[in-house]
Amino acid sequence: MYALIIVGAGPAGSTLGRELSRVRADMKILIIDGMPRGGSKVCGGLLSPDAQAVLRSQGIALPDEILVSPQAQTVDTIDLTAKIHRRYARDYVNMDRARFDRFLLSLTEGKVELVEGRCVDAKRCDVGFEVRVNIGGEYKAFGSRLLVGADGASSIVRSSLYPEKGIYRYVSIQEWYADQGKDLPDYSCIYDEKTSDSCSWTIRKNGFYIFGGAFPKKGCRDAFSEQKSRLEAFFGESLGEPEKREACLVCSPRGAGEIFLGEGGAYLVGEAAGFISASSFEGISSALPSGTALAEAIAEADGIEEITALYKRKTVKLRLKILTKIPKMKILCAPALRKLIMKSGVTAEKIY
């Protein structure tokens, strides 16, 4: 029996565990880590300037082993339908996303308990909550007074306890190719309304060239393959044979009602709550402060109702930030508006 169970050991879950244990050392906290050791994460693995600022504010410096090459100083924006190519200055940090998550989780060592397994069910019970976890093929139940879903787009906590709180989701598909040193952009953002109403990306990473994107669930595999062919035709280069393919769900909130914090002792942080950009799928800059906000709310509150009220109050700016990304997504994904912006060349750099 625990005071708090956190399902998910990504940036939001690790931050919550670390920050809460720092001010409430008396709390018995369990983190359930569902990511297998040595596994990768379906993510471009770029740390945005906003996320970098949050880490600095928390006094966290990234170790060198997390960084990969090349570092991304620009982003090439490509409209495959209009055949427009622009380059913009961006100060991203190129990193190994799985190692980044492991690093943040390591900051909780000695402060919280950790179980490596996949949560398959969550429910309310007399003592508070019970979760069932698949640990190496065996199922074990854990109980807690408070429960937090930090388990991303496929959140078991959200779907089990709040099935009526839906959120729009894409299928994110990503392939890794051996980097053949071809004259391709180090990092690009791709739009192609023929195959998706969202965006895709390419990025170089330690000897690999990655192509990935977000696609509507229906026909996502065919759409991915078609867009890849269209991108190769645009580049005039083949990406080659993929060394691996990976896929997951990714959230894209479409309104205030899809951002849900939880209530009654069961809460959501990070992407599970809807804290992710609808325009770029960048979520780390929101995941970190959402974990901090809930840690502060739990530490300061006298009861469950006050936790709910404080968490809402502490995330007002964060929720507004996410809501501003929705109209931006609609503009960027509207062919005519995007074409107008890109053809103007405003703030774009010269491509040699």
Solvent accessible surface area in square Angstrom, and as a share of the most:
residue,aa,sasa,rsa
1,M,120,0.54
2,Y,25,0.10
3,A,27,0.21
4,L,0,0.00
5,I,0,0.00
6,I,0,0.00
7,V,6,0.03
8,G,9,0.09
9,A,13,0.10
10,G,13,0.12
11,P,8,0.05
12,A,6,0.04
13,G,0,0.00
14,S,0,0.00
15,T,0,0.00
16,L,0,0.00
17,G,0,0.00
18,R,19,0.07
19,E,26,0.12
20,L,0,0.00
21,S,10,0.06
22,R,156,0.57
23,V,76,0.44
24,R,73,0.27
25,A,95,0.74
26,D,112,0.58
27,M,17,0.08
28,K,101,0.43
29,I,3,0.01
30,L,0,0.00
31,I,0,0.00
32,I,2,0.01
33,D,3,0.02
34,G,44,0.42
35,M,39,0.18
36,P,95,0.60
37,R,131,0.48
38,G,85,0.82
39,G,22,0.21
40,S,53,0.34
41,K,68,0.29
42,V,29,0.16
43,C,37,0.22
44,G,18,0.17
45,G,1,0.01
46,L,26,0.13
47,L,2,0.01
48,S,11,0.07
49,P,62,0.39
50,D,81,0.42
51,A,0,0.00
52,Q,27,0.12
53,A,44,0.34
54,V,28,0.16
55,L,5,0.03
56,R,163,0.59
57,S,93,0.60
58,Q,50,0.22
59,G,71,0.68
60,I,21,0.11
61,A,86,0.66
62,L,41,0.20
63,P,35,0.22
64,D,118,0.61
65,E,108,0.49
66,I,2,0.01
67,L,70,0.35
68,V,13,0.07
69,S,67,0.43
70,P,47,0.29
71,Q,74,0.33
72,A,4,0.03
73,Q,107,0.47
74,T,41,0.24
75,V,10,0.06
76,D,3,0.01
77,T,18,0.11
78,I,0,0.00
79,D,1,0.01
80,L,6,0.03
81,T,65,0.38
82,A,35,0.27
83,K,151,0.64
84,I,16,0.08
85,H,52,0.23
86,R,68,0.25
87,R,57,0.21
88,Y,24,0.09
89,A,56,0.44
90,R,106,0.39
91,D,82,0.43
92,Y,42,0.16
93,V,30,0.17
94,N,1,0.01
95,M,0,0.00
96,D,40,0.21
97,R,33,0.12
98,A,14,0.11
99,R,133,0.48
100,F,0,0.00
101,D,4,0.02
102,R,47,0.17
103,F,40,0.16
104,L,0,0.00
105,L,10,0.05
106,S,46,0.29
107,L,54,0.27
108,T,4,0.02
109,E,131,0.59
110,G,87,0.84
111,K,102,0.43
112,V,21,0.12
113,E,79,0.36
114,L,70,0.35
115,V,26,0.15
116,E,85,0.38
117,G,12,0.11
118,R,136,0.50
119,C,8,0.05
120,V,37,0.21
121,D,49,0.25
122,A,3,0.03
123,K,101,0.43
124,R,115,0.42
125,C,50,0.30
126,D,155,0.81
127,V,88,0.50
128,G,18,0.17
129,F,4,0.02
130,E,55,0.25
131,V,0,0.00
132,R,107,0.39
133,V,0,0.00
134,N,31,0.16
135,I,58,0.29
136,G,85,0.82
137,G,56,0.54
138,E,132,0.59
139,Y,119,0.45
140,K,115,0.49
141,A,56,0.43
142,F,20,0.09
143,G,16,0.15
144,S,0,0.00
145,R,111,0.41
146,L,0,0.00
147,L,0,0.00
148,V,0,0.00
149,G,0,0.00
150,A,12,0.09
151,D,34,0.18
152,G,21,0.20
153,A,12,0.09
154,S,65,0.42
155,S,6,0.04
156,I,49,0.25
157,V,0,0.00
158,R,14,0.05
159,S,64,0.41
160,S,43,0.28
161,L,29,0.15
162,Y,10,0.04
163,P,97,0.61
164,E,121,0.54
165,K,70,0.30
166,G,50,0.48
167,I,30,0.15
168,Y,78,0.30
169,R,73,0.27
170,Y,2,0.01
171,V,22,0.13
172,S,4,0.02
173,I,4,0.02
174,Q,0,0.00
175,E,6,0.02
176,W,31,0.11
177,Y,1,0.00
178,A,48,0.37
179,D,42,0.22
180,Q,103,0.46
181,G,64,0.61
182,K,53,0.22
183,D,143,0.74
184,L,18,0.09
185,P,13,0.08
186,D,63,0.33
187,Y,35,0.13
188,S,0,0.00
189,C,25,0.15
190,I,1,0.00
191,Y,9,0.04
192,D,1,0.01
193,E,69,0.31
194,K,131,0.55
195,T,12,0.07
196,S,7,0.04
197,D,70,0.36
198,S,8,0.05
199,C,7,0.04
200,S,0,0.00
201,W,33,0.12
202,T,0,0.00
203,I,2,0.01
204,R,27,0.10
205,K,12,0.05
206,N,87,0.44
207,G,53,0.51
208,F,68,0.28
209,Y,7,0.03
210,I,0,0.00
211,F,0,0.00
212,G,0,0.00
213,G,0,0.00
214,A,0,0.00
215,F,0,0.00
216,P,46,0.29
217,K,104,0.44
218,K,196,0.83
219,G,45,0.43
220,C,20,0.12
221,R,154,0.56
222,D,112,0.58
223,A,18,0.14
224,F,1,0.00
225,S,54,0.35
226,E,72,0.32
227,Q,2,0.01
228,K,35,0.15
229,S,66,0.43
230,R,61,0.22
231,L,0,0.00
232,E,36,0.16
233,A,82,0.64
234,F,59,0.25
235,F,36,0.15
236,G,65,0.62
237,E,63,0.28
238,S,62,0.40
239,L,6,0.03
240,G,24,0.23
241,E,148,0.67
242,P,50,0.31
243,E,108,0.48
244,K,85,0.36
245,R,100,0.37
246,E,27,0.12
247,A,59,0.46
248,C,54,0.32
249,L,48,0.24
250,V,17,0.09
251,C,2,0.01
252,S,0,0.00
253,P,0,0.00
254,R,75,0.27
255,G,25,0.24
256,A,66,0.51
257,G,65,0.62
258,E,39,0.17
259,I,17,0.08
260,F,26,0.11
261,L,10,0.05
262,G,3,0.03
263,E,85,0.38
264,G,36,0.35
265,G,0,0.00
266,A,0,0.00
267,Y,1,0.00
268,L,0,0.00
269,V,1,0.00
270,G,1,0.01
271,E,42,0.19
272,A,2,0.02
273,A,0,0.00
274,G,0,0.00
275,F,0,0.00
276,I,6,0.03
277,S,5,0.03
278,A,2,0.02
279,S,9,0.06
280,S,65,0.42
281,F,27,0.11
282,E,42,0.19
283,G,17,0.16
284,I,11,0.06
285,S,3,0.02
286,S,1,0.01
287,A,9,0.07
288,L,0,0.00
289,P,39,0.24
290,S,0,0.00
291,G,0,0.00
292,T,29,0.17
293,A,7,0.06
294,L,0,0.00
295,A,2,0.01
296,E,72,0.32
297,A,0,0.00
298,I,5,0.03
299,A,31,0.24
300,E,97,0.43
301,A,17,0.13
302,D,140,0.73
303,G,32,0.31
304,I,59,0.30
305,E,154,0.69
306,E,71,0.32
307,I,5,0.03
308,T,22,0.13
309,A,47,0.36
310,L,18,0.09
311,Y,1,0.00
312,K,98,0.41
313,R,158,0.58
314,K,70,0.30
315,T,0,0.00
316,V,70,0.40
317,K,174,0.74
318,L,20,0.10
319,R,63,0.23
320,L,99,0.49
321,K,55,0.23
322,I,2,0.01
323,L,50,0.25
324,T,84,0.49
325,K,50,0.21
326,I,12,0.06
327,P,70,0.44
328,K,98,0.42
329,M,13,0.06
330,K,118,0.50
331,I,73,0.37
332,L,43,0.21
333,C,27,0.16
334,A,29,0.23
335,P,59,0.37
336,A,82,0.64
337,L,86,0.43
338,R,6,0.02
339,K,92,0.39
340,L,124,0.62
341,I,81,0.41
342,M,6,0.03
343,K,122,0.52
344,S,67,0.43
345,G,25,0.24
346,V,99,0.57
347,T,114,0.66
348,A,31,0.24
349,E,79,0.35
350,K,148,0.63
351,I,60,0.31
352,Y,219,0.83
